[in-house]
Amino acid sequence: MSQARVDHFRSFARFPSTARLWVSPLGATFEQVVRLIDVGLGGVCFEIGETFEPNARLRLELELPGLWDRLTLHGEVAWVRPDGDGMIRTGVRFSRPTGKTLRILAENIG
């Protein structure tokens, strides 16, 4: 009996989100608000009008309910894919988040 082919495996569940997300290349002095698609303990997916190179390092700031300040995370672009309406879907995996950051994230998603 043949097995179904699995093209993608995700270690962490992702949850749809309408939280505000600010993105900037690591070291940049600017940031931009993007449309967050989903978030999980391993990363995020968002839509943006420009493209980032795979493995580009980003600073991500999430505005979550119940927090006074934005939650800051760092990540690397895992994949990019054009989204029929001129936007680019971008998948980012978090880079070494702290236990405290993951706890805050877990309490505010899903």
Secondary structure, 3 states (H helix, E strand, C coil): CCCCCCCCCCCCCEEECCCEEEEEECCCCCCEEEEEEEEECCEEEEEECCCCCCCCEEEEEEECCCCCCCEEEEEEEEEEEEECCCEEEEEEEECCCCHHHHHHHHHHCC
